[in-house]
Amino acid sequence: MLSSVSYRRNTHAIAALWMVGMLAAMAVFSFIGIHSASAAACLDTSKLPGITSDCKASAAADELDTSQSTYWFDNKLTTGPGCAPNICAVKRGSALCAALATFAKKTGTYQCVTTCAGEALSQSVPVAGSACLSGQFCCAVTAAQQQAAGGAAATAGQKAPVTGPKTLPDPLGGVNIPTLIGNVIRTFAGVAGSIALLMFVWGGISWILSGGEQAKVAQAKKTLVNASIGLVLIFAAFSFVSAIIDAILAE
C-alpha cells in the first residue's frame, strides 16, 4: 500500500493527466466534427444565381447530388474546400433550370415543365436532365406555359410530345459509392471514438478510486493506455480515409 502522502500526490498527478487526456480527446472529436460539418452554398451562387445548395450526407428527393457529374467541377461552379466525405446537394426545380440555362448563355425562358414544347436544355447541358423533379423537364417555355402554375402543363389542345430523358429511381437516394463509404466510415469512427472516450473516462476514475492498490492502479493504467491508443488510431484512420475519399471525389 502507498503512504497517504504518496497516494495524494499520485492522485493529483493522475487527475491532471486525466484532464489533459480529456482535452485531447475533445480536440480530436472537434476536428472530426468540423471536418464533417455542413458548409453552406457549396455551389457558386454568383454564377448560378437563385439556387440553394448545401453540404450534407445525402440528397433528398427534391435535391440533386452534384457529385454524380463532373460538369460542376469542370465549369468551376463549385466553391469552398468541398464537401467530402459529404455531398453537395442542390434544390431541383425551375430556379436551377433557369440558372443552368443562363450559365449556358441560352436565350428565352427556361423552367421545369411536364410538356416540353421548346428546346430541352439537356440536349446541350446534360446535367439539366436532372435539374427538375420527377416527371418534369428543363425546357424553353412558351407564353402559355409561363402562365401555367409551376409550368405543370401547356394550354389545353397544345400538348406536344414529351421530350427529354427519363430517369429510374435511385436505390441509394442520390448518394454515390464513395460518399456512401465515407458516411459508413464516419459513423463507425464516431461510435468507436465514443467507446474509446468512455474507456478513457473509466480508466481515470478507476485510477483515482484505486486507493493506491497496485493491482487496481496497473489495471487503470492499462485501460488509459489502450483508450489513448484507440483515440490516436481513430483520429489517424479518419484523416487517412477522408484524404482518400477527397481525392476520389475530386477526380
C-alpha positions as CSV (number, residue, x, y, z in Angstrom):
1,M,0.0,0.0,0.0
2,L,1.2,3.5,-0.7
3,S,1.5,6.1,2.0
4,S,-1.2,8.7,2.3
5,V,1.1,11.5,1.1
6,S,2.3,9.5,-1.9
7,Y,-1.3,8.5,-2.7
8,R,-2.5,12.1,-2.6
9,R,0.4,13.2,-4.9
10,N,-0.3,10.4,-7.3
11,T,-4.0,11.2,-7.3
12,H,-3.3,14.8,-8.1
13,A,-0.9,13.8,-10.9
14,I,-3.4,11.3,-12.2
15,A,-6.2,13.9,-12.2
16,A,-4.1,16.4,-14.1
17,L,-3.1,13.7,-16.7
18,W,-6.7,12.7,-17.0
19,M,-7.8,16.2,-17.7
20,V,-5.1,16.6,-20.3
21,G,-6.3,13.4,-21.9
22,M,-9.9,14.5,-21.9
23,L,-9.0,17.8,-23.6
24,A,-7.0,15.9,-26.2
25,A,-9.9,13.6,-26.8
26,M,-12.3,16.5,-27.2
27,A,-9.9,18.2,-29.6
28,V,-9.9,15.0,-31.8
29,F,-13.7,14.9,-31.8
30,S,-13.9,18.6,-32.6
31,F,-11.6,18.1,-35.6
32,I,-13.8,15.2,-36.8
33,G,-16.9,17.3,-36.3
34,I,-15.5,20.4,-38.1
35,H,-14.3,18.3,-41.0
36,S,-17.7,16.6,-41.3
37,A,-19.7,19.7,-40.7
38,S,-22.0,21.1,-43.4
39,A,-20.7,24.0,-45.5
40,A,-23.5,26.2,-46.9
41,A,-23.5,27.3,-50.5
42,C,-21.2,24.6,-52.0
43,L,-22.0,25.9,-55.5
44,D,-21.0,29.4,-56.7
45,T,-24.2,31.5,-56.4
46,S,-22.5,34.3,-58.4
47,K,-22.5,32.0,-61.5
48,L,-25.8,30.2,-60.6
49,P,-28.0,32.9,-59.0
50,G,-31.2,31.9,-57.2
51,I,-30.2,28.4,-56.4
52,T,-29.9,26.8,-52.9
53,S,-27.0,24.3,-52.3
54,D,-25.6,22.7,-49.1
55,C,-23.2,20.0,-48.0
56,K,-25.0,17.1,-46.4
57,A,-24.8,13.3,-46.0
58,S,-27.3,12.5,-48.7
59,A,-29.6,14.3,-51.2
60,A,-33.3,14.4,-50.5
61,A,-35.9,13.5,-53.1
62,D,-36.2,17.2,-54.3
63,E,-32.4,17.6,-54.4
64,L,-29.7,16.8,-57.0
65,D,-26.4,15.2,-55.9
66,T,-23.8,17.3,-57.9
67,S,-21.1,14.7,-57.2
68,Q,-22.8,12.4,-59.8
69,S,-21.4,14.6,-62.6
70,T,-18.1,16.3,-63.3
71,Y,-20.0,19.2,-65.0
72,W,-20.0,21.3,-61.9
73,F,-16.2,20.9,-61.2
74,D,-15.2,21.2,-64.9
75,N,-17.0,24.5,-65.2
76,K,-15.7,25.8,-61.9
77,L,-19.2,26.1,-60.4
78,T,-18.1,24.6,-57.0
79,T,-16.9,26.8,-54.2
80,G,-15.0,26.4,-50.9
81,P,-12.9,23.4,-49.8
82,G,-15.5,20.8,-51.0
83,C,-18.0,18.6,-49.1
84,A,-16.2,15.3,-48.9
85,P,-17.0,12.9,-47.4
86,N,-20.4,14.5,-47.7
87,I,-22.0,15.6,-50.9
88,C,-23.0,18.9,-52.4
89,A,-26.8,18.9,-52.8
90,V,-28.8,21.5,-54.8
91,K,-32.5,22.0,-54.9
92,R,-34.2,20.8,-58.1
93,G,-36.7,23.0,-59.7
94,S,-37.2,25.9,-62.1
95,A,-34.7,28.0,-60.3
96,L,-31.9,25.5,-61.0
97,C,-33.2,25.0,-64.6
98,A,-33.1,28.8,-65.3
99,A,-29.7,29.2,-63.7
100,L,-28.2,26.4,-65.8
101,A,-29.7,28.0,-69.0
102,T,-28.4,31.4,-68.1
103,F,-24.9,30.0,-67.4
104,A,-25.1,28.2,-70.8
105,K,-25.9,31.6,-72.4
106,K,-29.3,30.4,-73.6
107,T,-31.9,32.9,-74.7
108,G,-35.5,32.7,-73.8
109,T,-37.2,31.5,-70.6
110,Y,-36.4,28.0,-69.3
111,Q,-38.3,26.3,-66.5
112,C,-39.4,22.9,-65.4
113,V,-42.5,21.7,-67.3
114,T,-44.3,18.4,-67.9
115,T,-44.7,19.1,-71.6
116,C,-41.6,20.2,-73.4
117,A,-42.8,22.4,-76.3
118,G,-39.4,24.1,-76.8
119,E,-35.8,23.1,-76.7
120,A,-34.8,20.7,-73.9
121,L,-31.8,22.1,-72.1
122,S,-30.4,18.6,-71.6
123,Q,-29.6,18.5,-75.3
124,S,-26.7,20.9,-74.7
125,V,-26.3,20.7,-70.9
126,P,-26.7,17.0,-69.9
127,V,-27.0,17.7,-66.1
128,A,-30.1,19.7,-66.9
129,G,-31.9,16.4,-67.4
130,S,-31.8,16.0,-63.6
131,A,-32.5,19.6,-62.7
132,C,-36.2,19.2,-62.3
133,L,-38.4,17.0,-60.2
134,S,-39.6,13.6,-61.4
135,G,-41.9,13.9,-64.4
136,Q,-40.7,17.4,-65.3
137,F,-38.2,18.6,-67.9
138,C,-36.0,21.7,-68.1
139,C,-37.2,23.3,-71.3
140,A,-37.6,26.6,-73.1
141,V,-41.3,27.5,-72.4
142,T,-44.0,29.3,-74.4
143,A,-46.0,32.2,-73.2
144,A,-48.9,29.8,-72.3
145,Q,-46.6,27.6,-70.2
146,Q,-45.2,30.6,-68.4
147,Q,-48.7,31.5,-67.2
148,A,-49.4,27.9,-66.0
149,A,-48.8,27.4,-62.3
150,G,-45.3,25.9,-62.0
151,G,-45.3,25.1,-65.7
152,A,-47.2,21.9,-65.0
153,A,-49.0,21.8,-68.4
154,A,-49.5,23.6,-71.6
155,T,-52.8,25.2,-72.6
156,A,-55.4,22.6,-73.5
157,G,-55.1,21.4,-77.1
158,Q,-51.5,22.4,-77.3
159,K,-49.9,19.3,-75.8
160,A,-46.7,18.3,-77.5
161,P,-44.8,15.0,-77.2
162,V,-42.7,14.8,-74.1
163,T,-39.1,15.0,-74.9
164,G,-36.1,14.7,-72.7
165,P,-34.5,11.9,-70.6
166,K,-36.4,9.6,-68.2
167,T,-34.7,8.6,-65.1
168,L,-35.1,5.5,-63.0
169,P,-35.4,5.6,-59.1
170,D,-32.0,5.7,-57.4
171,P,-31.8,3.0,-54.8
172,L,-29.1,4.9,-53.0
173,G,-31.2,8.0,-52.8
174,G,-28.7,10.2,-54.8
175,V,-25.6,9.0,-52.8
176,N,-22.7,7.7,-54.9
177,I,-20.5,4.9,-53.7
178,P,-17.5,6.9,-52.4
179,T,-19.9,9.1,-50.4
180,L,-21.8,6.1,-49.1
181,I,-18.5,4.5,-47.9
182,G,-17.5,7.8,-46.4
183,N,-20.8,8.0,-44.4
184,V,-20.3,4.5,-43.1
185,I,-16.7,5.2,-42.0
186,R,-17.7,8.4,-40.4
187,T,-20.4,6.7,-38.4
188,F,-18.1,3.9,-37.4
189,A,-15.4,6.4,-36.3
190,G,-18.0,8.3,-34.2
191,V,-19.1,5.1,-32.4
192,A,-15.6,3.8,-31.9
193,G,-14.4,7.2,-30.7
194,S,-17.3,7.4,-28.2
195,I,-16.4,3.9,-26.8
196,A,-12.7,4.9,-26.6
197,L,-13.6,8.1,-24.8
198,L,-15.8,6.3,-22.3
199,M,-13.0,3.8,-21.6
200,F,-10.6,6.7,-21.0
201,V,-13.0,8.2,-18.5
202,W,-13.4,4.8,-16.8
203,G,-9.7,4.4,-16.6
204,G,-9.2,7.8,-14.9
205,I,-12.0,7.2,-12.4
206,S,-10.6,3.7,-11.6
207,W,-7.1,5.1,-11.0
208,I,-8.4,7.9,-8.7
209,L,-10.5,5.4,-6.7
210,S,-7.8,2.7,-6.6
211,G,-6.8,3.6,-3.1
212,G,-3.1,3.0,-4.1
213,E,-3.6,-0.7,-4.6
214,Q,-1.0,-1.8,-7.2
215,A,-3.3,-4.3,-9.0
216,K,-6.0,-1.7,-9.4
217,V,-3.5,1.0,-10.4
218,A,-2.0,-1.3,-13.0
219,Q,-5.4,-2.1,-14.5
220,A,-6.4,1.5,-14.6
221,K,-3.1,2.4,-16.4
222,K,-3.7,-0.4,-18.9
223,T,-7.2,1.0,-19.6
224,L,-5.9,4.5,-20.1
225,V,-3.1,3.4,-22.4
226,N,-5.5,1.3,-24.5
227,A,-8.1,4.1,-24.7
228,S,-5.4,6.6,-25.7
229,I,-4.1,4.3,-28.4
230,G,-7.6,3.8,-29.7
231,L,-8.2,7.6,-29.9
232,V,-5.0,8.1,-31.8
233,L,-5.8,5.3,-34.2
234,I,-9.3,6.6,-34.8
235,F,-8.0,10.1,-35.5
236,A,-5.4,8.8,-37.9
237,A,-7.8,6.4,-39.7
238,F,-10.4,9.2,-40.1
239,S,-7.8,11.6,-41.5
240,F,-6.4,8.9,-43.9
241,V,-9.7,7.8,-45.2
242,S,-11.0,11.4,-45.6
243,A,-7.9,12.2,-47.7
244,I,-8.5,9.2,-49.9
245,I,-12.3,10.0,-50.4
246,D,-11.5,13.7,-51.1
247,A,-9.0,12.5,-53.8
248,I,-11.6,10.1,-55.3
249,L,-14.4,12.7,-55.5
250,A,-12.0,15.4,-56.8
251,E,-11.3,13.1,-59.8
